[in-house]
């Protein structure tokens, strides 16, 4: 990787020699792995957590939702903070907060302590995650070096999501549910040391700007309210006050955010960014893809455990083909991007995912690993790996370096919000098909319907990729 080190572009404030490429990649990829891992690793441990701490069904749901809500709500703020106050500084702050919250969660003795720890974890993840991508896009120049770096970052992040079930199953079965959180502590501490010693500081160039506090409050509150409404809609229904009020309130806050951004001299998110085709189209596609991919992990886990009666450990290992395929696709993508149009590669990846989802929709109560899971797993995950790398590269290209952190946060926000919205819609689809039945056949029919509807989401994403994503030579460079 020595050839990459020479290409590093550390526009910023640190006068030390450019950091080695391995340190940049290790810090960015390890941080992203931890963030994505904790989206799914807790799911397998939920029954053990409930038995140990005596949580109610609602309390158990908040163990998951507290992380998701704060993660989605603070992503844009985290991305802008990295640009203004230094990418290394914000990376270290987010990782330290995430690591300490993991320690607190693992040592929790009361339900409220665990929920608070998970909320703080989500805040740390929201600060950390945009910085991981920004560190790559500001240290590697556009071209093959950045493409390979983003490919590795995508593979590791996707592997974290796919490995969550396996890691959670192993730790819960052999140690304790507490280790699904405590495992972050030694890893986080090691990455903190490497990043503190080896990374160079950088921030957006030009006159020092202030953080747009009103804009930050409005967008954070708006996104969090929308996420809260989406979560409540799954439990109480879309027409309930508990869903409608936060959804309407979140929409109103986001409209107010747009007005404030239009009037502000130093906005949190310059509205001109949305006129950059790569940014607007890339985020729209990310939203749709996220709605399908997040649900894949969730419903495959339910199918394995509720229908096929896999143990947590066996279900975790059954996700291994998902993990290997998505990593393979992510590593192949940069090589293929050097030979074919990145937009075409995105479409091929989305169609591969759609084929896998359609195949998986035929699941039954008498399914087997080789006959029902393996083939669709390879298609779904390989396609995701092939499409995510060029999509992430497209969505973060064509913008000024001063906006890199913000755009990274926007990409992650789109993916998280798409996942939350898609999971809620598809859970409603499953419940509508299953009704009150709890037999294996009824559950399999409900989960199968989910994968059929998600196939439609991915076909929509493929069309958007084909018609909306710009060709590489046509990407805009002006952000307004």
C-alpha positions in Angstrom: 0.0 0.0 0.0 3.0 2.3 -0.1 1.9 3.6 -3.5 -1.2 5.0 -1.9 0.7 6.8 0.8 2.4 9.0 -1.8 -1.0 10.0 -3.1 -2.4 11.2 0.2 -3.8 14.7 0.0 -4.1 16.0 3.6 -5.3 19.5 2.9 -5.5 20.8 6.5 -3.8 22.3 9.5 -1.3 19.6 10.5 2.2 20.2 9.3 3.5 16.7 10.1 4.3 14.4 7.2 1.3 12.8 5.5 0.0 9.8 7.5 0.6 6.3 6.0 -2.3 4.9 4.0 -2.6 1.9 6.3 -3.2 4.2 9.3 -5.9 6.2 7.5 -7.6 3.0 6.3 -7.4 1.3 9.6 -8.9 4.2 11.6 -11.7 4.9 9.1 -12.6 1.3 8.5 -12.4 0.2 12.2 -14.6 3.1 13.2 -17.2 2.3 10.5 -17.1 -1.4 11.4 -18.0 -0.6 15.1 -20.8 1.8 14.1 -22.5 -0.6 11.7 -21.9 -3.7 13.9 -23.8 -2.1 16.7 -26.9 -1.6 14.5 -27.4 -5.4 14.4 -25.3 -7.1 17.0 -27.7 -6.4 19.9 -30.7 -8.1 18.1 -29.6 -11.7 18.9 -29.0 -10.8 22.5 -32.4 -9.2 23.2 -34.0 -12.3 24.9 -31.1 -12.6 27.2 -31.2 -8.8 28.0 -34.9 -9.0 28.8 -34.4 -12.0 31.2 -31.5 -10.4 33.0 -32.7 -6.9 33.4 -36.4 -7.6 33.4 -37.3 -5.2 30.6 -40.8 -4.9 29.3 -41.6 -5.4 25.6 -41.5 -1.6 25.1 -38.3 -1.2 27.1 -36.7 -3.9 25.0 -37.7 -2.1 21.8 -36.0 1.1 23.1 -32.7 -0.8 23.6 -32.7 -0.9 19.7 -34.5 2.4 19.0 -32.5 4.6 21.4 -29.4 3.9 19.3 -31.2 4.3 16.0 -32.9 7.6 16.9 -29.8 9.5 18.1 -27.7 8.0 15.3 -30.1 9.3 12.6 -30.7 12.6 14.3 -27.1 13.8 14.8 -25.5 12.6 11.6 -25.6 15.9 9.7 -24.3 17.8 12.8 -21.5 15.3 13.1 -20.5 15.7 9.5 -20.4 19.5 9.6 -18.5 19.5 12.9 -15.8 17.4 11.3 -15.4 20.0 8.5 -15.3 22.9 10.9 -13.4 21.6 13.9 -11.0 19.1 12.4 -11.7 15.6 11.1 -9.2 13.9 13.4 -10.4 15.7 16.5 -14.1 14.9 15.8 -13.2 11.3 14.9 -11.4 10.9 18.2 -14.3 12.5 20.1 -16.9 10.3 18.5 -14.9 7.1 19.0 -14.2 8.0 22.7 -17.9 8.7 23.3 -18.9 5.5 21.6 -16.4 3.4 23.5 -17.3 4.9 26.9 -21.0 4.4 26.2 -20.4 0.8 25.2 -18.6 0.3 28.6 -21.5 1.9 30.4 -24.1 -0.3 28.5 -22.2 -3.5 29.2 -22.1 -2.7 32.9 -25.7 -1.5 33.2 -27.7 -2.9 36.2 -31.0 -1.1 35.4 -33.0 -0.9 32.2 -32.9 2.9 32.1 -29.1 2.7 32.3 -28.9 0.5 29.3 -31.3 2.7 27.3 -29.3 5.8 28.1 -26.1 4.1 27.2 -27.5 3.1 23.9 -28.6 6.6 23.2 -25.2 8.0 23.9 -23.7 5.2 21.8 -25.9 6.5 18.9 -24.7 10.0 19.5 -21.1 8.9 19.4 -21.8 6.9 16.2 -23.4 9.9 14.6 -20.2 12.0 15.3 -17.9 9.2 14.3 -19.5 7.7 11.1 -19.3 10.8 8.8 -15.7 11.4 9.9 -14.7 8.0 8.8 -15.8 8.6 5.2 -14.5 12.2 5.3 -11.1 11.1 6.4 -10.9 8.9 3.3 -12.3 11.4 0.8 -10.0 14.2 2.1 -6.8 12.0 2.3 -7.2 10.2 -1.0 -7.5 12.2 -4.2 -10.4 11.4 -6.6 -9.5 8.6 -8.9 -8.3 5.0 -8.4 -6.7 5.6 -5.0 -9.9 7.0 -3.5 -12.0 4.3 -5.2 -9.9 1.5 -3.7 -10.1 3.2 -0.3 -13.9 3.6 -0.4 -14.2 0.0 -1.6 -12.3 -1.2 1.4 -14.4 1.1 3.7 -17.6 -0.2 2.1 -16.5 -3.8 2.5 -15.6 -3.5 6.1 -18.8 -1.5 7.0 -21.0 -4.0 5.1 -19.2 -6.8 6.8 -19.9 -5.3 10.2 -23.6 -5.3 9.4 -23.5 -8.8 8.1 -21.4 -10.1 11.0 -23.6 -8.5 13.7 -25.8 -11.6 14.0 -22.8 -14.0 14.1 -20.8 -12.0 16.6 -23.9 -11.5 18.8 -24.7 -15.2 18.7 -21.2 -16.2 19.7 -20.8 -13.7 22.5 -24.3 -14.3 23.9 -24.0 -18.1 23.9 -20.5 -18.4 25.2 -20.1 -15.3 27.4 -23.0 -13.0 28.2 -25.2 -10.5 26.5 -23.0 -7.8 28.1 -20.2 -8.7 25.8 -22.0 -7.6 22.7 -21.3 -4.1 24.1 -18.1 -4.6 26.0 -16.4 -6.0 22.9 -16.3 -2.5 21.6 -14.1 -1.3 24.5 -10.8 -2.9 23.7 -11.2 -2.4 19.9 -12.2 1.2 20.4 -9.3 1.9 22.7 -6.8 0.4 20.3 -8.1 2.4 17.3 -8.1 5.6 19.5 -4.4 5.1 20.2 -3.5 4.4 16.5 -5.6 7.3 15.3 -4.2 9.7 17.9 -0.6 8.8 17.0 -0.8 8.3 13.2 -3.5 10.5 11.7 -2.9 14.1 10.7 -5.4 16.8 11.5 -7.3 18.5 8.6 -10.3 20.7 8.4 -12.1 22.7 5.7 -9.9 25.5 4.3 -10.8 29.1 4.1 -12.1 31.6 6.7 -13.0 29.9 10.0 -16.8 29.5 10.1 -19.1 29.1 13.0 -21.4 26.1 13.5 -25.0 27.0 12.5 -26.5 26.2 15.9 -30.2 27.0 14.9 -29.9 24.9 11.8 -28.3 22.1 13.8 -31.1 22.1 16.4 -33.8 22.1 13.7 -32.4 19.4 11.5 -31.4 17.2 14.5 -34.9 17.6 16.1 -36.6 17.1 12.7 -34.8 13.9 11.7 -35.1 12.5 15.3 -38.9 13.3 15.3 -39.4 11.6 11.9 -37.4 8.6 13.1 -39.5 8.4 16.3 -42.7 8.6 14.3 -41.6 5.9 12.0 -40.7 3.7 14.9 -44.1 4.3 16.6 -46.0 3.7 13.4 -44.8 0.1 13.5 -46.3 -0.4 17.0 -49.3 1.8 17.0 -50.2 2.2 13.3 -49.6 5.0 10.8 -52.9 6.8 11.7 -52.3 6.9 15.5 -51.5 10.2 17.3 -48.2 8.6 18.5 -47.1 8.3 14.9 -48.7 11.2 13.2 -47.7 13.9 15.7 -44.0 13.3 15.5 -44.1 12.7 11.8 -45.9 16.0 11.2 -43.8 17.8 13.7 -40.6 16.4 12.1 -41.7 17.5 8.7 -42.5 21.0 10.0 -39.1 21.3 11.7 -37.3 20.2 8.5 -39.3 22.9 6.5 -38.2 25.4 9.1 -34.6 24.1 8.7 -34.8 24.8 5.0 -36.0 28.4 5.6 -33.2 29.0 8.1 -30.6 27.6 5.7 -31.8 29.9 2.9 -31.5 32.9 5.1 -28.3 32.0 7.0 -24.9 33.5 5.9 -23.1 30.4 7.2 -25.7 27.5 6.9 -25.2 24.1 8.2 -26.1 22.6 4.8 -25.9 25.0 1.8 -29.0 24.3 -0.2 -26.9 24.6 -3.3 -25.6 21.1 -2.5 -28.9 19.6 -3.5 -28.4 21.1 -6.9 -25.3 19.0 -7.4 -26.7 16.0 -9.3 -24.4 13.5 -7.8 -25.4 14.5 -4.3 -29.2 14.7 -4.8 -29.4 11.5 -6.9 -26.9 9.6 -4.8 -28.8 10.3 -1.6 -32.2 9.4 -3.2 -30.8 6.1 -4.3 -29.2 5.5 -1.0 -32.6 6.1 0.7 -34.3 3.5 -1.4 -31.5 0.9 -1.2 -31.3 1.3 2.6 -35.0 0.5 2.9 -34.4 -2.9 1.4 -31.0 -3.9 2.8 -31.6 -3.0 6.5 -34.7 -5.2 6.4 -32.8 -8.1 4.9 -30.7 -8.7 8.1 -33.8 -8.3 10.4 -36.2 -10.6 8.5 -33.6 -13.3 7.7 -32.8 -13.5 11.4 -36.5 -13.9 12.2 -36.9 -16.5 9.5 -34.0 -18.6 10.7 -34.9 -18.5 14.4 -38.8 -18.3 14.3 -39.4 -20.6 11.4 -36.4 -22.9 10.9 -35.7 -22.9 14.7 -32.0 -22.1 14.5 -30.3 -21.2 17.7 -28.7 -17.8 18.0 -25.3 -19.3 17.3 -26.4 -21.3 14.3 -28.3 -18.3 12.9 -25.2 -16.2 13.3 -23.0 -18.6 11.4 -25.7 -18.9 8.7 -25.0 -15.2 8.0 -21.5 -16.1 6.9 -22.3 -16.3 3.2 -23.9 -12.9 3.4 -20.7 -11.5 5.0 -18.3 -13.1 2.5 -20.4 -12.2 -0.5 -20.8 -8.5 0.4 -17.1 -8.2 1.1 -16.3 -9.9 -2.2 -18.6 -7.5 -4.1 -17.1 -4.5 -2.3 -13.6 -5.5 -3.2 -14.5 -6.4 -6.8 -16.3 -3.0 -7.4 -13.1 -0.8 -7.5 -11.5 -3.1 -10.1 -14.6 -3.2 -12.2 -15.1 0.6 -12.0 -11.8 1.0 -13.8 -13.2 -0.9 -16.8 -17.0 -0.1 -16.9 -19.2 2.9 -16.2 -19.8 3.2 -12.4 -23.5 3.9 -13.1 -23.8 0.6 -15.0 -22.1 -1.2 -12.1 -24.6 0.3 -9.7 -27.5 -0.9 -11.8 -26.1 -4.4 -12.2 -25.6 -4.6 -8.4 -29.2 -3.5 -7.7 -30.6 -6.0 -10.2 -28.6 -8.8 -8.6 -30.0 -7.8 -5.2 -33.5 -7.7 -6.7 -33.1 -11.2 -8.1 -31.9 -12.5 -4.7 -34.8 -10.9 -2.9 -37.3 -12.3 -5.4 -35.7 -15.8 -5.0 -35.9 -15.4 -1.2 -39.6 -14.5 -1.3 -40.3 -18.2 -2.1 -39.2 -19.2 1.4 -41.3 -21.8 3.2 -41.7 -23.4 6.6 -39.8 -26.4 5.3 -36.8 -24.5 3.9 -33.2 -25.5 4.2 -29.9 -23.6 4.4 -28.7 -24.9 1.0 -32.0 -24.8 -0.7 -33.6 -21.6 0.7 -30.9 -19.3 2.1 -27.5 -19.9 0.4 -28.3 -18.9 -3.2 -30.4 -15.8 -2.4 -27.8 -14.8 0.2 -25.0 -14.7 -2.5 -27.1 -12.7 -5.0 -28.4 -10.2 -2.5 -25.1 -9.6 -0.8 -22.8 -9.7 -3.8 -25.1 -7.2 -5.5 -25.0 -4.9 -2.5 -21.3 -4.9 -2.5 -21.1 -4.2 -6.2 -23.4 -1.2 -6.0 -22.5 0.4 -2.7 -18.9 1.3 -3.5 -19.7 3.3 -6.8 -22.8 4.7 -5.2 -20.9 6.1 -2.2 -18.2 7.4 -4.5 -20.8 9.1 -6.7 -22.7 10.6 -3.8 -19.5 12.2 -2.2 -17.9 13.4 -5.5 -18.3 16.7 -7.3 -18.4 18.8 -4.1 -15.9 21.2 -2.6 -13.5 19.8 0.1 -15.1 22.2 2.5 -18.4 20.3 2.2 -16.9 16.7 2.4 -17.9 16.0 6.0 -21.4 17.4 5.5 -22.0 15.3 2.4 -20.7 12.2 4.2 -23.2 12.8 7.0 -26.0 13.3 4.5 -25.2 10.0 2.8 -25.3 8.2 6.1 -28.5 10.0 7.1 -30.2 8.9 3.9 -29.2 5.3 4.4 -30.3 5.3 8.1 -33.6 7.0 7.4 -34.3 4.6 4.5 -33.6 1.7 6.7 -35.9 2.9 9.5 -38.7 3.7 7.0 -38.3 0.5 5.0 -38.2 -1.7 8.1 -41.4 -0.1 9.4 -43.2 -0.5 6.1 -42.1 -4.1 5.6 -42.9 -5.1 9.2 -46.5 -3.8 8.5 -46.5 -5.9 5.3 -45.5 -9.0 7.2 -48.1 -8.4 10.0 -50.8 -7.8 7.4 -50.0 -11.1 5.6 -49.6 -13.2 8.8 -52.5 -11.7 10.8 -52.8 -13.3 14.2 -51.4 -16.7 13.1 -48.1 -17.8 14.7 -47.4 -21.1 12.9 -44.2 -21.6 11.0 -46.1 -21.6 7.7 -47.9 -18.3 8.4 -44.7 -16.6 9.5 -42.8 -17.8 6.4 -45.6 -16.5 4.2 -45.4 -13.1 5.9 -41.6 -12.9 5.6 -41.8 -14.1 2.0 -44.2 -11.2 1.2 -41.6 -8.8 2.8 -38.9 -9.9 0.3 -41.3 -9.6 -2.6 -42.2 -6.0 -1.7 -38.5 -5.2 -1.1 -37.8 -6.6 -4.6 -39.9 -3.7 -5.9 -37.9 -1.2 -3.9 -34.7 -2.4 -5.5 -36.2 -2.3 -9.0 -37.1 1.4 -8.3 -33.5 1.9 -7.1 -32.1 0.4 -10.3 -34.3 2.8 -12.4 -33.2 5.8 -10.4 -29.5 4.7 -10.8 -29.9 4.4 -14.6 -31.7 7.8 -15.2 -30.6 10.0 -12.3 -27.0 9.3 -11.5 -24.6 11.4 -13.7 -21.9 9.9 -15.8 -18.5 10.3 -14.2 -17.5 13.0 -16.8 -20.7 15.0 -16.2 -20.6 15.3 -12.4 -21.0 18.9 -11.2 -18.4 20.6 -9.3 -20.2 23.7 -8.1 -22.1 23.6 -4.8 -23.5 27.0 -4.8 
